[in-house]
Amino acid sequence: MTPNIAIVYVHTPDWRGPRLWIPLFLLWIPAILLSPLIFLVILGLCLAGHVNPFRAIALIWAILCGLPGTHVRVSTEDTQVVVRIL
């Protein structure tokens, strides 16, 4: 399953930001339109690096499908940033 929504949240002691819901499924529209160009770039990079292009595309797809459920939390002394991908 591909990622559909990302939730970004920033929290500081002085300011509490809203949770931003970013619809990732809208990124698939330009990705589909640019897919021939993306495929040619991947093919060129694979040929230059002596990598099987089908294996590279399968790996990229596996990474994209593994993103849902990712929860990244970065915090310093004052600021906390949380990114969740659903």
MDAnalysis code that builds the backbone (N, CA, C; Angstrom):
import MDAnalysis as mda
import numpy as np

u = mda.Universe.empty(258, n_residues=86, atom_resindex=np.repeat(np.arange(86), 3), trajectory=True)
u.add_TopologyAttr("name", ["N", "CA", "C"] * 86)
u.add_TopologyAttr("resid", np.arange(1, 87))
u.add_TopologyAttr("resname", ["MET", "THR", "PRO", "ASN", "ILE", "ALA", "ILE", "VAL", "TYR", "VAL", "HIS", "THR", "PRO", "ASP", "TRP", "ARG", "GLY", "PRO", "ARG", "LEU", "TRP", "ILE", "PRO", "LEU", "PHE", "LEU", "LEU", "TRP", "ILE", "PRO", "ALA", "ILE", "LEU", "LEU", "SER", "PRO", "LEU", "ILE", "PHE", "LEU", "VAL", "ILE", "LEU", "GLY", "LEU", "CYS", "LEU", "ALA", "GLY", "HIS", "VAL", "ASN", "PRO", "PHE", "ARG", "ALA", "ILE", "ALA", "LEU", "ILE", "TRP", "ALA", "ILE", "LEU", "CYS", "GLY", "LEU", "PRO", "GLY", "THR", "HIS", "VAL", "ARG", "VAL", "SER", "THR", "GLU", "ASP", "THR", "GLN", "VAL", "VAL", "VAL", "ARG", "ILE", "LEU"])
u.atoms.positions = np.array([
    [0.834, -1.165, 0.000],
    [0.000, 0.000, 0.000],
    [0.888, 1.239, 0.000],
    [0.594, 2.174, -0.837],
    [1.394, 3.389, -0.926],
    [0.939, 4.393, 0.127],
    [1.838, 5.297, 0.539],
    [1.458, 6.277, 1.558],
    [0.420, 7.255, 1.024],
    [-0.552, 7.600, 1.863],
    [-1.623, 8.490, 1.443],
    [-1.581, 9.847, 2.123],
    [-1.249, 9.885, 3.405],
    [-1.286, 11.131, 4.165],
    [-0.057, 11.195, 5.074],
    [0.515, 12.397, 5.188],
    [1.586, 12.655, 6.141],
    [1.087, 13.701, 7.131],
    [1.360, 13.484, 8.404],
    [0.974, 14.424, 9.444],
    [2.263, 15.015, 10.013],
    [2.385, 16.336, 9.946],
    [3.574, 17.038, 10.443],
    [3.141, 17.918, 11.605],
    [3.885, 17.846, 12.704],
    [3.542, 18.578, 13.919],
    [4.816, 19.189, 14.492],
    [4.798, 20.491, 14.773],
    [5.947, 21.194, 15.357],
    [5.505, 21.778, 16.686],
    [6.301, 21.545, 17.730],
    [5.959, 22.024, 19.066],
    [7.193, 22.662, 19.694],
    [7.054, 23.897, 20.152],
    [8.093, 24.596, 20.908],
    [7.479, 25.037, 22.229],
    [8.300, 25.436, 23.205],
    [7.721, 25.894, 24.478],
    [6.847, 27.149, 24.319],
    [7.188, 28.014, 23.371],
    [6.438, 29.255, 23.191],
    [5.288, 29.128, 22.203],
    [5.386, 28.187, 21.289],
    [4.413, 28.099, 20.205],
    [4.048, 26.654, 19.956],
    [2.779, 26.415, 19.832],
    [2.304, 25.071, 19.546],
    [1.634, 25.098, 18.182],
    [2.308, 24.575, 17.202],
    [1.808, 24.626, 15.833],
    [0.671, 23.660, 15.586],
    [-0.115, 23.935, 14.571],
    [-1.196, 23.011, 14.237],
    [-0.639, 21.753, 13.564],
    [-1.401, 20.704, 13.615],
    [-1.009, 19.489, 12.910],
    [-1.354, 19.670, 11.439],
    [-0.367, 19.536, 10.598],
    [-0.572, 19.702, 9.162],
    [-0.795, 18.339, 8.532],
    [-1.939, 18.175, 7.894],
    [-2.259, 16.948, 7.179],
    [-1.917, 17.189, 5.718],
    [-0.909, 16.495, 5.227],
    [-0.449, 16.677, 3.848],
    [-0.905, 15.474, 3.027],
    [-1.773, 15.700, 2.031],
    [-2.262, 14.574, 1.217],
    [-1.212, 14.128, 0.198],
    [-0.573, 13.010, 0.468],
    [0.477, 12.503, -0.412],
    [-0.084, 11.879, -1.683],
    [-1.357, 11.471, -1.649],
    [-1.927, 10.857, -2.845],
    [-2.021, 11.853, -3.991],
    [-2.015, 13.151, -3.697],
    [-2.024, 14.149, -4.770],
    [-0.687, 14.198, -5.518],
    [0.375, 13.690, -4.892],
    [1.683, 13.644, -5.557],
    [1.732, 12.573, -6.640],
    [0.777, 11.632, -6.610],
    [0.774, 10.575, -7.617],
    [0.373, 11.107, -8.987],
    [-0.407, 12.193, -9.047],
    [-0.818, 12.758, -10.334],
    [0.389, 13.239, -11.132],
    [1.260, 14.116, -10.563],
    [2.443, 14.495, -11.347],
    [3.417, 13.333, -11.548],
    [3.455, 12.399, -10.604],
    [4.358, 11.252, -10.762],
    [3.941, 10.396, -11.949],
    [2.641, 10.224, -12.141],
    [2.163, 9.443, -13.285],
    [2.452, 10.179, -14.586],
    [2.257, 11.496, -14.579],
    [2.530, 12.270, -15.789],
    [4.016, 12.286, -16.140],
    [4.875, 12.289, -15.126],
    [6.324, 12.327, -15.356],
    [6.957, 10.936, -15.389],
    [6.153, 9.888, -15.318],
    [6.699, 8.536, -15.234],
    [7.601, 8.143, -16.403],
    [7.314, 8.539, -17.660],
    [8.275, 8.183, -18.714],
    [9.649, 8.813, -18.487],
    [9.669, 10.061, -18.048],
    [10.945, 10.731, -17.772],
    [11.642, 10.094, -16.572],
    [10.880, 9.792, -15.526],
    [11.451, 9.153, -14.340],
    [12.036, 7.793, -14.705],
    [11.321, 7.042, -15.540],
    [11.810, 5.727, -15.952],
    [13.111, 5.849, -16.742],
    [13.208, 6.831, -17.642],
    [14.446, 7.023, -18.419],
    [15.612, 7.425, -17.524],
    [15.350, 8.263, -16.525],
    [16.418, 8.667, -15.594],
    [16.889, 7.463, -14.792],
    [15.947, 6.663, -14.286],
    [16.328, 5.465, -13.531],
    [17.099, 4.494, -14.415],
    [16.647, 4.330, -15.653],
    [17.335, 3.440, -16.584],
    [18.753, 3.926, -16.861],
    [18.930, 5.226, -17.080],
    [20.263, 5.781, -17.323],
    [21.180, 5.623, -16.125],
    [20.650, 5.875, -14.925],
    [21.471, 5.718, -13.722],
    [21.842, 4.255, -13.490],
    [20.918, 3.364, -13.773],
    [21.210, 1.937, -13.597],
    [22.261, 1.452, -14.589],
    [22.167, 1.904, -15.832],
    [23.173, 1.520, -16.824],
    [24.543, 2.092, -16.477],
    [24.569, 3.323, -15.958],
    [25.844, 3.931, -15.572],
    [26.454, 3.233, -14.358],
    [25.608, 2.741, -13.466],
    [26.105, 2.086, -12.253],
    [26.136, 0.584, -12.332],
    [25.839, 0.009, -13.513],
    [25.851, -1.450, -13.716],
    [24.918, -2.156, -12.726],
    [23.675, -1.651, -12.636],
    [22.654, -2.221, -11.756],
    [21.486, -2.665, -12.622],
    [20.863, -3.765, -12.259],
    [19.696, -4.253, -12.974],
    [18.546, -3.252, -12.785],
    [18.020, -2.632, -13.853],
    [16.973, -1.616, -13.692],
    [15.670, -2.168, -13.117],
    [15.325, -3.411, -13.434],
    [14.099, -3.987, -12.884],
    [14.214, -4.193, -11.376],
    [15.392, -4.577, -10.935],
    [15.608, -4.741, -9.493],
    [15.582, -3.384, -8.792],
    [16.123, -2.337, -9.431],
    [16.110, -0.998, -8.847],
    [14.680, -0.472, -8.733],
    [13.869, -0.672, -9.767],
    [12.476, -0.222, -9.725],
    [11.703, -1.000, -8.659],
    [11.958, -2.285, -8.541],
    [11.301, -3.091, -7.510],
    [11.699, -2.613, -6.115],
    [12.949, -2.231, -5.937],
    [13.427, -1.735, -4.646],
    [12.782, -0.396, -4.305],
    [12.692, 0.507, -5.284],
    [12.051, 1.806, -5.055],
    [10.584, 1.606, -4.690],
    [9.893, 0.707, -5.386],
    [8.488, 0.439, -5.093],
    [8.334, -0.167, -3.699],
    [9.238, -1.042, -3.305],
    [9.171, -1.652, -1.972],
    [9.382, -0.603, -0.884],
    [10.275, 0.339, -1.113],
    [10.492, 1.411, -0.145],
    [9.252, 2.279, -0.029],
    [8.646, 2.640, -1.163],
    [7.418, 3.447, -1.132],
    [6.286, 2.728, -0.409],
    [6.147, 1.440, -0.648],
    [5.079, 0.681, -0.008],
    [5.361, 0.435, 1.473],
    [6.596, 0.549, 1.889],
    [6.947, 0.358, 3.289],
    [6.849, 1.623, 4.123],
    [6.572, 2.769, 3.499],
    [6.499, 4.028, 4.234],
    [5.311, 4.145, 5.188],
    [4.118, 3.646, 4.863],
    [3.013, 3.792, 5.819],
    [3.357, 3.157, 7.169],
    [3.028, 3.870, 8.217],
    [3.368, 3.418, 9.563],
    [4.661, 4.016, 10.072],
    [5.348, 4.799, 9.245],
    [6.590, 5.430, 9.663],
    [6.283, 6.572, 10.625],
    [7.001, 6.620, 11.716],
    [6.809, 7.648, 12.738],
    [8.189, 8.192, 13.088],
    [8.454, 9.441, 12.716],
    [9.763, 10.058, 12.961],
    [9.574, 11.179, 13.967],
    [10.352, 11.158, 15.021],
    [10.290, 12.193, 16.052],
    [11.697, 12.737, 16.258],
    [11.858, 14.036, 16.015],
    [13.155, 14.704, 16.191],
    [12.959, 15.779, 17.242],
    [13.786, 15.764, 18.270],
    [13.623, 16.766, 19.318],
    [14.983, 17.290, 19.756],
    [14.992, 18.582, 20.079],
    [16.156, 19.240, 20.660],
    [15.745, 19.697, 22.051],
    [16.512, 20.597, 22.622],
    [16.166, 21.076, 23.954],
    [14.819, 21.783, 23.975],
    [14.515, 22.540, 22.921],
    [13.307, 23.340, 22.918],
    [12.251, 22.878, 21.921],
    [12.664, 22.350, 20.804],
    [11.742, 22.092, 19.705],
    [11.547, 20.598, 19.481],
    [10.338, 20.249, 19.117],
    [10.023, 18.862, 18.797],
    [9.267, 18.848, 17.478],
    [9.719, 18.004, 16.538],
    [9.072, 17.840, 15.240],
    [8.687, 16.377, 15.099],
    [7.420, 16.156, 14.758],
    [6.907, 14.798, 14.597],
    [6.353, 14.661, 13.188],
    [6.757, 13.599, 12.482],
    [6.236, 13.305, 11.155],
    [5.712, 11.870, 11.180],
    [4.433, 11.723, 10.842],
    [3.817, 10.401, 10.763],
    [3.285, 10.215, 9.354],
    [3.532, 9.059, 8.791],
    [3.043, 8.762, 7.449],
    [2.011, 7.645, 7.573],
    [0.822, 7.940, 7.088],
    [-0.284, 6.978, 7.169],
    [-0.527, 6.349, 5.834],
])
